[in-house]
Amino acid sequence: AKVFEDIGFDSTTNYLFRFRVKVEKNSAALQYPDLQAFTAGVYDENVRRNTGLTVQIGECKDGWGVYEIASQWPIPASGAYFWFAPGNFPGCGDGAKKHPALDAVVFDKLEIVRTGE
């Protein structure tokens, strides 16, 4: 996770976070449309506030897709970060190493767009 202190946000406006992700489904993907593919969001450490999304396998585009998170509050000048993680799946907390429906989830880039005052 990269802290946004080096970006120079305007702390009086909201932003749209657009990111590019490639989800590589395997042959079992149709059996698990409700399993999580990935989660992502923006967290403000100052007030312990999070906005994010969870994307299920059935919602994923095949191959590369663009996903968006609109901030619900202005991003502070410091103390906020963007996070991205693979989704939970059965057995992942019990030592299972492989998602039953995905071969890979690849995060490519993050675009930050000012949406207004």
Rosetta constraint file for C-alpha pairs under 8 A:
AtomPair CA 1 CA 81 HARMONIC 6.23 0.50
AtomPair CA 1 CA 82 HARMONIC 5.89 0.50
AtomPair CA 1 CA 83 HARMONIC 5.42 0.50
AtomPair CA 1 CA 84 HARMONIC 7.71 0.50
AtomPair CA 2 CA 81 HARMONIC 5.74 0.50
AtomPair CA 2 CA 82 HARMONIC 6.48 0.50
AtomPair CA 2 CA 83 HARMONIC 7.99 0.50
AtomPair CA 3 CA 78 HARMONIC 7.41 0.50
AtomPair CA 3 CA 79 HARMONIC 6.76 0.50
AtomPair CA 3 CA 80 HARMONIC 5.83 0.50
AtomPair CA 3 CA 81 HARMONIC 4.54 0.50
AtomPair CA 3 CA 82 HARMONIC 7.29 0.50
AtomPair CA 4 CA 8 HARMONIC 7.43 0.50
AtomPair CA 4 CA 9 HARMONIC 7.63 0.50
AtomPair CA 4 CA 77 HARMONIC 7.24 0.50
AtomPair CA 4 CA 78 HARMONIC 6.26 0.50
AtomPair CA 4 CA 79 HARMONIC 7.26 0.50
AtomPair CA 4 CA 80 HARMONIC 5.88 0.50
AtomPair CA 4 CA 81 HARMONIC 5.72 0.50
AtomPair CA 4 CA 82 HARMONIC 7.97 0.50
AtomPair CA 5 CA 9 HARMONIC 7.91 0.50
AtomPair CA 5 CA 77 HARMONIC 5.95 0.50
AtomPair CA 5 CA 78 HARMONIC 4.76 0.50
AtomPair CA 5 CA 79 HARMONIC 7.17 0.50
AtomPair CA 5 CA 80 HARMONIC 7.75 0.50
AtomPair CA 8 CA 77 HARMONIC 6.45 0.50
AtomPair CA 9 CA 75 HARMONIC 6.67 0.50
AtomPair CA 9 CA 76 HARMONIC 6.93 0.50
AtomPair CA 9 CA 77 HARMONIC 5.57 0.50
AtomPair CA 10 CA 74 HARMONIC 7.75 0.50
AtomPair CA 10 CA 75 HARMONIC 7.32 0.50
AtomPair CA 10 CA 76 HARMONIC 7.53 0.50
AtomPair CA 10 CA 77 HARMONIC 6.96 0.50
AtomPair CA 11 CA 74 HARMONIC 5.40 0.50
AtomPair CA 11 CA 75 HARMONIC 5.40 0.50
AtomPair CA 11 CA 76 HARMONIC 4.89 0.50
AtomPair CA 11 CA 77 HARMONIC 5.86 0.50
AtomPair CA 12 CA 74 HARMONIC 5.54 0.50
AtomPair CA 12 CA 75 HARMONIC 7.70 0.50
AtomPair CA 12 CA 117 HARMONIC 6.24 0.50
AtomPair CA 13 CA 73 HARMONIC 7.57 0.50
AtomPair CA 13 CA 74 HARMONIC 4.82 0.50
AtomPair CA 13 CA 75 HARMONIC 7.22 0.50
AtomPair CA 13 CA 114 HARMONIC 7.18 0.50
AtomPair CA 13 CA 115 HARMONIC 7.25 0.50
AtomPair CA 13 CA 116 HARMONIC 5.64 0.50
AtomPair CA 13 CA 117 HARMONIC 4.36 0.50
AtomPair CA 14 CA 70 HARMONIC 7.73 0.50
AtomPair CA 14 CA 71 HARMONIC 5.77 0.50
AtomPair CA 14 CA 72 HARMONIC 6.90 0.50
AtomPair CA 14 CA 73 HARMONIC 5.75 0.50
AtomPair CA 14 CA 74 HARMONIC 4.47 0.50
AtomPair CA 14 CA 75 HARMONIC 6.57 0.50
AtomPair CA 14 CA 114 HARMONIC 6.28 0.50
AtomPair CA 14 CA 115 HARMONIC 5.67 0.50
AtomPair CA 14 CA 116 HARMONIC 6.02 0.50
AtomPair CA 14 CA 117 HARMONIC 6.62 0.50
AtomPair CA 15 CA 70 HARMONIC 6.16 0.50
AtomPair CA 15 CA 71 HARMONIC 5.48 0.50
AtomPair CA 15 CA 74 HARMONIC 7.21 0.50
AtomPair CA 15 CA 75 HARMONIC 7.46 0.50
AtomPair CA 15 CA 112 HARMONIC 6.58 0.50
AtomPair CA 15 CA 113 HARMONIC 5.46 0.50
AtomPair CA 15 CA 114 HARMONIC 4.50 0.50
AtomPair CA 15 CA 115 HARMONIC 5.11 0.50
AtomPair CA 15 CA 116 HARMONIC 7.49 0.50
AtomPair CA 16 CA 68 HARMONIC 6.82 0.50
AtomPair CA 16 CA 69 HARMONIC 5.85 0.50
AtomPair CA 16 CA 70 HARMONIC 4.40 0.50
AtomPair CA 16 CA 71 HARMONIC 6.06 0.50
AtomPair CA 16 CA 112 HARMONIC 5.83 0.50
AtomPair CA 16 CA 113 HARMONIC 5.01 0.50
AtomPair CA 16 CA 114 HARMONIC 6.32 0.50
AtomPair CA 16 CA 115 HARMONIC 6.32 0.50
AtomPair CA 17 CA 68 HARMONIC 5.56 0.50
AtomPair CA 17 CA 69 HARMONIC 5.06 0.50
AtomPair CA 17 CA 70 HARMONIC 6.12 0.50
AtomPair CA 17 CA 71 HARMONIC 7.52 0.50
AtomPair CA 17 CA 110 HARMONIC 6.85 0.50
AtomPair CA 17 CA 111 HARMONIC 5.89 0.50
AtomPair CA 17 CA 112 HARMONIC 4.83 0.50
AtomPair CA 17 CA 113 HARMONIC 6.46 0.50
AtomPair CA 18 CA 66 HARMONIC 6.66 0.50
AtomPair CA 18 CA 67 HARMONIC 5.72 0.50
AtomPair CA 18 CA 68 HARMONIC 4.40 0.50
AtomPair CA 18 CA 69 HARMONIC 6.48 0.50
AtomPair CA 18 CA 110 HARMONIC 5.84 0.50
AtomPair CA 18 CA 111 HARMONIC 5.04 0.50
AtomPair CA 18 CA 112 HARMONIC 6.34 0.50
AtomPair CA 18 CA 113 HARMONIC 7.73 0.50
AtomPair CA 19 CA 66 HARMONIC 5.61 0.50
AtomPair CA 19 CA 67 HARMONIC 5.51 0.50
AtomPair CA 19 CA 68 HARMONIC 6.41 0.50
AtomPair CA 19 CA 107 HARMONIC 7.69 0.50
AtomPair CA 19 CA 108 HARMONIC 7.34 0.50
AtomPair CA 19 CA 109 HARMONIC 5.58 0.50
AtomPair CA 19 CA 110 HARMONIC 4.39 0.50
AtomPair CA 19 CA 111 HARMONIC 6.01 0.50
AtomPair CA 20 CA 64 HARMONIC 6.76 0.50
AtomPair CA 20 CA 65 HARMONIC 5.70 0.50
AtomPair CA 20 CA 66 HARMONIC 4.55 0.50
AtomPair CA 20 CA 67 HARMONIC 6.45 0.50
AtomPair CA 20 CA 107 HARMONIC 6.26 0.50
AtomPair CA 20 CA 108 HARMONIC 5.40 0.50
AtomPair CA 20 CA 109 HARMONIC 5.53 0.50
AtomPair CA 20 CA 110 HARMONIC 6.75 0.50
AtomPair CA 21 CA 64 HARMONIC 5.55 0.50
AtomPair CA 21 CA 65 HARMONIC 5.50 0.50
AtomPair CA 21 CA 66 HARMONIC 6.38 0.50
AtomPair CA 21 CA 67 HARMONIC 7.54 0.50
AtomPair CA 21 CA 105 HARMONIC 6.99 0.50
AtomPair CA 21 CA 106 HARMONIC 5.53 0.50
AtomPair CA 21 CA 107 HARMONIC 4.66 0.50
AtomPair CA 21 CA 108 HARMONIC 5.82 0.50
AtomPair CA 21 CA 109 HARMONIC 7.78 0.50
AtomPair CA 22 CA 62 HARMONIC 7.78 0.50
AtomPair CA 22 CA 63 HARMONIC 5.05 0.50
AtomPair CA 22 CA 64 HARMONIC 4.10 0.50
AtomPair CA 22 CA 65 HARMONIC 6.19 0.50
AtomPair CA 22 CA 104 HARMONIC 7.86 0.50
AtomPair CA 22 CA 105 HARMONIC 5.71 0.50
AtomPair CA 22 CA 106 HARMONIC 4.98 0.50
AtomPair CA 22 CA 107 HARMONIC 6.62 0.50
AtomPair CA 22 CA 108 HARMONIC 7.67 0.50
AtomPair CA 23 CA 37 HARMONIC 7.47 0.50
AtomPair CA 23 CA 60 HARMONIC 7.03 0.50
AtomPair CA 23 CA 61 HARMONIC 7.45 0.50
AtomPair CA 23 CA 62 HARMONIC 6.69 0.50
AtomPair CA 23 CA 63 HARMONIC 5.52 0.50
AtomPair CA 23 CA 64 HARMONIC 6.67 0.50
AtomPair CA 23 CA 102 HARMONIC 7.32 0.50
AtomPair CA 23 CA 104 HARMONIC 6.08 0.50
AtomPair CA 23 CA 105 HARMONIC 4.65 0.50
AtomPair CA 23 CA 106 HARMONIC 6.52 0.50
AtomPair CA 24 CA 62 HARMONIC 7.31 0.50
AtomPair CA 24 CA 63 HARMONIC 6.18 0.50
AtomPair CA 24 CA 102 HARMONIC 5.77 0.50
AtomPair CA 24 CA 103 HARMONIC 5.43 0.50
AtomPair CA 24 CA 104 HARMONIC 5.04 0.50
AtomPair CA 24 CA 105 HARMONIC 6.21 0.50
AtomPair CA 25 CA 29 HARMONIC 5.73 0.50
AtomPair CA 25 CA 62 HARMONIC 7.62 0.50
AtomPair CA 25 CA 101 HARMONIC 5.95 0.50
AtomPair CA 25 CA 102 HARMONIC 4.40 0.50
AtomPair CA 25 CA 103 HARMONIC 5.90 0.50
AtomPair CA 25 CA 104 HARMONIC 7.33 0.50
AtomPair CA 26 CA 101 HARMONIC 5.43 0.50
AtomPair CA 26 CA 102 HARMONIC 5.26 0.50
AtomPair CA 26 CA 103 HARMONIC 5.94 0.50
AtomPair CA 27 CA 101 HARMONIC 7.09 0.50
AtomPair CA 28 CA 32 HARMONIC 6.99 0.50
AtomPair CA 28 CA 100 HARMONIC 6.88 0.50
AtomPair CA 28 CA 101 HARMONIC 4.99 0.50
AtomPair CA 28 CA 102 HARMONIC 7.99 0.50
AtomPair CA 29 CA 33 HARMONIC 6.51 0.50
AtomPair CA 29 CA 57 HARMONIC 7.07 0.50
AtomPair CA 29 CA 100 HARMONIC 7.77 0.50
AtomPair CA 29 CA 101 HARMONIC 4.39 0.50
AtomPair CA 29 CA 102 HARMONIC 6.79 0.50
AtomPair CA 30 CA 58 HARMONIC 7.65 0.50
AtomPair CA 30 CA 101 HARMONIC 7.96 0.50
AtomPair CA 31 CA 101 HARMONIC 7.84 0.50
AtomPair CA 32 CA 57 HARMONIC 7.01 0.50
AtomPair CA 32 CA 58 HARMONIC 7.65 0.50
AtomPair CA 32 CA 101 HARMONIC 6.53 0.50
AtomPair CA 33 CA 56 HARMONIC 6.46 0.50
AtomPair CA 33 CA 57 HARMONIC 4.91 0.50
AtomPair CA 33 CA 58 HARMONIC 4.13 0.50
AtomPair CA 33 CA 59 HARMONIC 7.67 0.50
AtomPair CA 34 CA 56 HARMONIC 5.43 0.50
AtomPair CA 34 CA 57 HARMONIC 6.21 0.50
AtomPair CA 34 CA 58 HARMONIC 6.32 0.50
AtomPair CA 35 CA 56 HARMONIC 5.40 0.50
AtomPair CA 35 CA 57 HARMONIC 5.87 0.50
AtomPair CA 35 CA 87 HARMONIC 7.66 0.50
AtomPair CA 35 CA 88 HARMONIC 7.37 0.50
AtomPair CA 35 CA 89 HARMONIC 6.25 0.50
AtomPair CA 36 CA 54 HARMONIC 6.79 0.50
AtomPair CA 36 CA 55 HARMONIC 5.84 0.50
AtomPair CA 36 CA 56 HARMONIC 4.23 0.50
AtomPair CA 36 CA 57 HARMONIC 5.91 0.50
AtomPair CA 36 CA 86 HARMONIC 7.79 0.50
AtomPair CA 36 CA 87 HARMONIC 4.50 0.50
AtomPair CA 36 CA 88 HARMONIC 5.73 0.50
AtomPair CA 36 CA 89 HARMONIC 6.63 0.50
AtomPair CA 37 CA 54 HARMONIC 7.75 0.50
AtomPair CA 37 CA 55 HARMONIC 5.72 0.50
AtomPair CA 37 CA 56 HARMONIC 5.13 0.50
AtomPair CA 37 CA 57 HARMONIC 5.07 0.50
AtomPair CA 37 CA 60 HARMONIC 7.64 0.50
AtomPair CA 37 CA 86 HARMONIC 6.16 0.50
AtomPair CA 37 CA 87 HARMONIC 4.76 0.50
AtomPair CA 37 CA 88 HARMONIC 7.59 0.50
AtomPair CA 37 CA 102 HARMONIC 7.59 0.50
AtomPair CA 37 CA 105 HARMONIC 7.45 0.50
AtomPair CA 38 CA 54 HARMONIC 6.06 0.50
AtomPair CA 38 CA 55 HARMONIC 5.61 0.50
AtomPair CA 38 CA 56 HARMONIC 7.21 0.50
AtomPair CA 38 CA 84 HARMONIC 7.40 0.50
AtomPair CA 38 CA 85 HARMONIC 5.70 0.50
AtomPair CA 38 CA 86 HARMONIC 4.21 0.50
AtomPair CA 38 CA 87 HARMONIC 4.00 0.50
AtomPair CA 38 CA 88 HARMONIC 7.73 0.50
AtomPair CA 38 CA 105 HARMONIC 7.49 0.50
AtomPair CA 39 CA 52 HARMONIC 7.34 0.50
AtomPair CA 39 CA 53 HARMONIC 5.69 0.50
AtomPair CA 39 CA 54 HARMONIC 4.36 0.50
AtomPair CA 39 CA 55 HARMONIC 6.21 0.50
AtomPair CA 39 CA 84 HARMONIC 5.88 0.50
AtomPair CA 39 CA 85 HARMONIC 5.36 0.50
AtomPair CA 39 CA 86 HARMONIC 6.23 0.50
AtomPair CA 39 CA 87 HARMONIC 5.83 0.50
AtomPair CA 40 CA 52 HARMONIC 5.50 0.50
AtomPair CA 40 CA 53 HARMONIC 5.63 0.50
AtomPair CA 40 CA 54 HARMONIC 6.71 0.50
AtomPair CA 40 CA 82 HARMONIC 7.45 0.50
AtomPair CA 40 CA 83 HARMONIC 5.44 0.50
AtomPair CA 40 CA 84 HARMONIC 4.25 0.50
AtomPair CA 40 CA 85 HARMONIC 6.28 0.50
AtomPair CA 41 CA 50 HARMONIC 6.89 0.50
AtomPair CA 41 CA 51 HARMONIC 5.50 0.50
AtomPair CA 41 CA 52 HARMONIC 3.69 0.50
AtomPair CA 41 CA 53 HARMONIC 6.24 0.50
AtomPair CA 41 CA 69 HARMONIC 6.96 0.50
AtomPair CA 41 CA 82 HARMONIC 5.70 0.50
AtomPair CA 41 CA 83 HARMONIC 5.40 0.50
AtomPair CA 41 CA 84 HARMONIC 6.67 0.50
AtomPair CA 42 CA 50 HARMONIC 5.74 0.50
AtomPair CA 42 CA 51 HARMONIC 5.51 0.50
AtomPair CA 42 CA 52 HARMONIC 6.19 0.50
AtomPair CA 42 CA 71 HARMONIC 7.60 0.50
AtomPair CA 42 CA 80 HARMONIC 6.96 0.50
AtomPair CA 42 CA 81 HARMONIC 5.65 0.50
AtomPair CA 42 CA 82 HARMONIC 4.43 0.50
AtomPair CA 42 CA 83 HARMONIC 6.24 0.50
AtomPair CA 43 CA 48 HARMONIC 7.01 0.50
AtomPair CA 43 CA 49 HARMONIC 5.76 0.50
AtomPair CA 43 CA 50 HARMONIC 4.38 0.50
AtomPair CA 43 CA 51 HARMONIC 6.62 0.50
AtomPair CA 43 CA 80 HARMONIC 5.47 0.50
AtomPair CA 43 CA 81 HARMONIC 5.49 0.50
AtomPair CA 43 CA 82 HARMONIC 6.44 0.50
AtomPair CA 43 CA 83 HARMONIC 7.60 0.50
AtomPair CA 44 CA 48 HARMONIC 5.52 0.50
AtomPair CA 44 CA 49 HARMONIC 5.16 0.50
AtomPair CA 44 CA 50 HARMONIC 6.30 0.50
AtomPair CA 44 CA 75 HARMONIC 7.52 0.50
AtomPair CA 44 CA 76 HARMONIC 7.49 0.50
AtomPair CA 44 CA 79 HARMONIC 5.95 0.50
AtomPair CA 44 CA 80 HARMONIC 4.26 0.50
AtomPair CA 44 CA 81 HARMONIC 6.74 0.50
AtomPair CA 45 CA 49 HARMONIC 6.92 0.50
AtomPair CA 45 CA 79 HARMONIC 5.17 0.50
AtomPair CA 45 CA 80 HARMONIC 5.73 0.50
AtomPair CA 46 CA 79 HARMONIC 5.90 0.50
AtomPair CA 46 CA 80 HARMONIC 7.59 0.50
AtomPair CA 51 CA 69 HARMONIC 7.61 0.50
AtomPair CA 51 CA 71 HARMONIC 6.57 0.50
AtomPair CA 51 CA 72 HARMONIC 7.04 0.50
AtomPair CA 52 CA 69 HARMONIC 6.24 0.50
AtomPair CA 53 CA 69 HARMONIC 7.05 0.50
AtomPair CA 54 CA 87 HARMONIC 7.65 0.50
AtomPair CA 55 CA 59 HARMONIC 6.30 0.50
AtomPair CA 55 CA 60 HARMONIC 6.89 0.50
AtomPair CA 55 CA 87 HARMONIC 7.96 0.50
AtomPair CA 56 CA 60 HARMONIC 6.66 0.50
AtomPair CA 60 CA 65 HARMONIC 7.54 0.50
AtomPair CA 61 CA 65 HARMONIC 5.68 0.50
AtomPair CA 71 CA 75 HARMONIC 7.62 0.50
AtomPair CA 75 CA 80 HARMONIC 7.03 0.50
AtomPair CA 76 CA 80 HARMONIC 6.61 0.50
AtomPair CA 84 CA 107 HARMONIC 7.91 0.50
AtomPair CA 86 CA 105 HARMONIC 6.82 0.50
AtomPair CA 88 CA 92 HARMONIC 6.37 0.50
AtomPair CA 89 CA 99 HARMONIC 6.25 0.50
AtomPair CA 89 CA 100 HARMONIC 7.62 0.50
AtomPair CA 90 CA 96 HARMONIC 7.96 0.50
AtomPair CA 91 CA 95 HARMONIC 6.52 0.50
AtomPair CA 91 CA 96 HARMONIC 5.12 0.50
AtomPair CA 92 CA 96 HARMONIC 4.80 0.50
AtomPair CA 92 CA 97 HARMONIC 6.63 0.50
AtomPair CA 92 CA 98 HARMONIC 7.91 0.50
AtomPair CA 92 CA 99 HARMONIC 7.87 0.50
AtomPair CA 98 CA 103 HARMONIC 7.90 0.50
AtomPair CA 99 CA 103 HARMONIC 7.12 0.50
